[in-house]
Amino acid sequence: MASADVSKILPKPLDSSSPQPPLFDGTTRLYTNYSCPYAQRTWIIRDYKGLQEKIELVPLNLQDRPAWYKEKVYPVNKVPALEHNGKVIGESIDLLKYIDSNFEGPKLFPEDPAKKEFGEELLSYTDKINKDVFTAFRGDPVKESAASFDYLENALHKFEDGPFFLGQLSLVDIAYITFVERFDIVLRTVFDYDFTSGRPKLGVWFEELNKIDVYKATKIDPKEFLEFYEKRLKA
């Protein structure tokens, strides 16, 4: 694993009163938000690959986002987005692949055809898992989330050369962990449920990811997410 600076000194989020950074001045910028699981994915890969000096974090306050972001930077008006080589691109899964392919550091998607094919399948399934588990929070979360967690447990049996989905750490693990992190907060705190119970591979996967410093440095404050859950997910 690449060594990384996991300093807690982070840039202050920009809001509607903040001036726009220069656009296309040669600086590579990752427009992000510290609480967004989609943006967290790209933050993790940036730091894991040791790109802290190559890709500048530009956090935004999504509750008071600058008008210039939509007007001049990224019309979709979402995070994450990456400013690189005279263009701005978005969508977190696409950005994981883009950063992995276009920047130095350890490669996080395998060349092995079987692993590559399974990795693409798992990446395409992330939105369904996220939707199904968040929906389960409004009903019987233990029962209604079981199929999603069973899918992940079964997927972890595919390759035996490591504790991660494709054996060794990959984009797939990064894509899932930012949401599983939030599932765990709600399930443990609100419903007193351990989603890894009876799912040993998933338990090891979760433990191993939580040993990775660059991931741990990006984790959301559980209290902050529970407040979000109370206000938004239960509304």
C-alpha positions as CSV (number, residue, x, y, z in Angstrom):
1,M,0.0,0.0,0.0
2,A,1.2,3.5,-0.8
3,S,2.3,5.6,2.1
4,A,0.1,8.6,2.6
5,D,-0.3,11.8,4.5
6,V,-3.4,11.4,6.6
7,S,-3.2,14.9,8.1
8,K,-6.4,16.2,9.7
9,I,-5.7,19.7,8.4
10,L,-8.2,19.9,5.6
11,P,-9.3,22.9,3.4
12,K,-12.4,24.7,4.6
13,P,-15.5,24.1,2.5
14,L,-16.3,26.8,0.0
15,D,-19.8,28.4,0.2
16,S,-21.9,30.9,-1.7
17,S,-19.6,33.7,-0.5
18,S,-16.4,32.1,-1.6
19,P,-14.6,33.2,-4.7
20,Q,-14.1,30.7,-7.5
21,P,-10.6,29.1,-7.8
22,P,-9.0,29.8,-11.2
23,L,-10.4,27.4,-13.8
24,F,-8.0,25.4,-16.1
25,D,-4.8,27.1,-14.8
26,G,-3.0,23.8,-14.8
27,T,-4.0,22.7,-11.3
28,T,-5.8,19.4,-10.9
29,R,-8.7,19.9,-8.5
30,L,-11.1,17.4,-7.0
31,Y,-14.3,19.2,-6.1
32,T,-15.7,17.3,-3.1
33,N,-17.7,17.3,0.1
34,Y,-16.5,15.7,3.3
35,S,-19.9,14.2,4.1
36,C,-20.8,12.8,0.7
37,P,-20.2,9.0,0.2
38,Y,-19.8,9.5,-3.5
39,A,-17.1,12.1,-3.1
40,Q,-15.5,10.1,-0.3
41,R,-14.8,7.4,-2.9
42,T,-12.6,9.7,-4.9
43,W,-11.0,11.2,-1.8
44,I,-9.9,7.7,-0.8
45,I,-8.3,6.7,-4.1
46,R,-6.5,10.1,-4.3
47,D,-4.9,9.5,-1.0
48,Y,-4.3,5.8,-1.4
49,K,-2.4,6.4,-4.6
50,G,-0.3,9.2,-2.9
51,L,-1.7,12.0,-5.0
52,Q,-2.2,14.6,-2.3
53,E,0.4,16.9,-4.0
54,K,-1.0,16.2,-7.5
55,I,-4.7,16.6,-6.9
56,E,-5.9,19.5,-4.8
57,L,-9.0,19.0,-2.7
58,V,-11.7,21.7,-3.1
59,P,-14.5,20.9,-0.7
60,L,-17.9,22.5,-1.1
61,N,-20.7,23.3,1.3
62,L,-23.6,21.5,-0.4
63,Q,-26.1,23.3,1.8
64,D,-24.8,26.7,0.6
65,R,-22.9,25.8,-2.5
66,P,-21.4,28.5,-4.7
67,A,-23.4,29.6,-7.7
68,W,-20.2,29.6,-9.8
69,Y,-19.8,25.8,-9.4
70,K,-22.8,25.1,-11.5
71,E,-22.4,28.1,-13.8
72,K,-18.8,27.8,-14.7
73,V,-17.3,24.5,-13.4
74,Y,-19.7,21.6,-13.4
75,P,-23.2,22.2,-14.8
76,V,-24.5,18.9,-13.2
77,N,-23.9,20.7,-9.9
78,K,-22.9,17.5,-8.0
79,V,-19.8,16.2,-6.3
80,P,-17.4,14.7,-7.0
81,A,-16.0,16.4,-10.1
82,L,-12.4,16.4,-11.3
83,E,-10.8,19.3,-13.1
84,H,-7.9,17.9,-15.1
85,N,-6.2,18.6,-18.5
86,G,-8.7,21.4,-19.5
87,K,-11.9,19.5,-18.7
88,V,-14.2,18.7,-15.8
89,I,-15.6,15.2,-15.4
90,G,-17.8,13.7,-12.8
91,E,-19.6,10.5,-11.6
92,S,-17.8,8.8,-8.8
93,I,-17.4,5.3,-10.4
94,D,-16.1,6.9,-13.6
95,L,-13.7,9.0,-11.6
96,L,-12.4,6.0,-9.7
97,K,-11.4,4.5,-13.0
98,Y,-10.1,7.7,-14.4
99,I,-7.9,8.5,-11.5
100,D,-6.6,4.9,-11.4
101,S,-5.8,5.0,-15.1
102,N,-4.4,8.5,-15.5
103,F,-2.3,9.0,-12.4
104,E,0.7,7.4,-10.8
105,G,0.5,5.1,-7.8
106,P,-0.6,1.6,-7.1
107,K,-3.1,0.3,-9.7
108,L,-6.5,-0.6,-8.2
109,F,-8.1,-2.5,-10.9
110,P,-6.7,-5.9,-12.0
111,E,-5.6,-7.0,-15.4
112,D,-6.8,-10.6,-14.9
113,P,-9.8,-11.0,-17.2
114,A,-11.9,-13.0,-14.6
115,K,-11.3,-10.4,-11.9
116,K,-11.9,-7.5,-14.3
117,E,-15.2,-8.9,-15.4
118,F,-16.4,-9.6,-11.9
119,G,-15.1,-6.2,-10.8
120,E,-17.3,-4.5,-13.4
121,E,-20.3,-6.6,-12.4
122,L,-19.8,-5.6,-8.7
123,L,-19.4,-1.9,-9.6
124,S,-22.6,-1.9,-11.7
125,Y,-24.4,-3.3,-8.7
126,T,-23.5,-0.7,-6.1
127,D,-26.5,1.6,-6.8
128,K,-28.9,-1.3,-6.3
129,I,-27.3,-2.3,-3.0
130,N,-27.4,1.3,-1.7
131,K,-31.0,1.8,-2.7
132,D,-32.2,-1.5,-1.2
133,V,-30.4,-1.0,2.1
134,F,-31.5,2.6,2.6
135,T,-35.0,1.6,1.7
136,A,-34.9,-1.2,4.3
137,F,-34.3,1.4,7.0
138,R,-37.9,2.5,6.5
139,G,-39.3,-1.0,7.1
140,D,-37.7,-4.1,8.8
141,P,-34.0,-3.3,8.2
142,V,-32.7,-6.6,9.4
143,K,-34.9,-8.7,7.3
144,E,-35.1,-6.4,4.3
145,S,-31.4,-5.7,4.1
146,A,-30.4,-9.4,4.3
147,A,-30.4,-10.1,0.6
148,S,-28.0,-7.2,0.0
149,F,-25.5,-8.3,2.6
150,D,-25.8,-11.9,1.6
151,Y,-24.9,-10.8,-2.0
152,L,-21.8,-9.1,-0.7
153,E,-20.9,-12.1,1.5
154,N,-21.2,-14.5,-1.5
155,A,-19.2,-12.1,-3.7
156,L,-16.3,-12.3,-1.2
157,H,-16.1,-16.1,-1.8
158,K,-15.2,-15.6,-5.4
159,F,-11.5,-15.1,-5.0
160,E,-9.4,-16.5,-2.2
161,D,-6.1,-14.6,-2.6
162,G,-7.0,-11.9,-0.2
163,P,-9.8,-10.5,2.0
164,F,-11.2,-8.1,-0.6
165,F,-13.7,-8.5,-3.4
166,L,-11.1,-9.2,-6.0
167,G,-8.6,-10.7,-3.6
168,Q,-6.5,-7.6,-3.3
169,L,-7.7,-4.1,-2.6
170,S,-9.4,-2.6,-5.6
171,L,-11.8,0.1,-6.8
172,V,-14.6,-2.2,-5.9
173,D,-13.8,-2.1,-2.2
174,I,-13.6,1.7,-2.3
175,A,-16.9,1.9,-4.2
176,Y,-18.7,-0.1,-1.5
177,I,-17.1,0.9,1.8
178,T,-18.3,4.5,1.9
179,F,-21.9,3.3,1.9
180,V,-21.4,0.2,4.1
181,E,-19.7,2.5,6.6
182,R,-23.0,4.5,6.8
183,F,-25.2,1.3,6.9
184,D,-23.1,0.1,9.8
185,I,-23.6,3.4,11.8
186,V,-27.4,3.2,11.4
187,L,-27.8,-0.5,11.9
188,R,-25.6,-0.7,15.0
189,T,-26.8,2.5,16.7
190,V,-30.5,2.6,15.8
191,F,-31.4,-1.0,15.3
192,D,-28.7,-2.7,17.5
193,Y,-27.8,-5.0,14.6
194,D,-24.4,-6.2,13.3
195,F,-24.7,-6.8,9.6
196,T,-21.6,-9.0,9.7
197,S,-23.2,-11.5,12.0
198,G,-23.3,-14.9,10.2
199,R,-21.3,-13.4,7.4
200,P,-17.7,-14.1,8.2
201,K,-16.1,-12.9,4.9
202,L,-18.0,-9.6,5.1
203,G,-16.8,-9.2,8.7
204,V,-13.1,-9.7,7.8
205,W,-13.5,-7.4,4.7
206,F,-14.9,-4.6,7.0
207,E,-12.2,-5.1,9.6
208,E,-9.4,-5.1,7.0
209,L,-10.7,-1.9,5.3
210,N,-10.8,-0.2,8.7
211,K,-7.1,-0.9,9.1
212,I,-6.3,1.3,6.1
213,D,-5.2,4.7,7.4
214,V,-6.2,6.7,4.3
215,Y,-9.7,5.3,4.4
216,K,-10.0,5.9,8.2
217,A,-9.0,9.6,7.7
218,T,-12.0,10.1,5.4
219,K,-14.7,8.5,7.6
220,I,-17.7,10.5,8.5
221,D,-18.5,11.4,12.1
222,P,-21.2,8.9,13.2
223,K,-23.1,11.6,15.1
224,E,-23.2,13.7,11.9
225,F,-24.5,10.9,9.9
226,L,-27.1,10.0,12.5
227,E,-28.4,13.5,12.4
228,F,-28.6,13.3,8.7
229,Y,-30.5,10.0,9.0
230,E,-33.0,11.4,11.5
231,K,-33.7,14.5,9.3
232,R,-33.6,13.0,5.8
233,L,-33.8,9.2,5.6
234,K,-36.7,8.9,8.1
235,A,-38.6,11.9,6.5
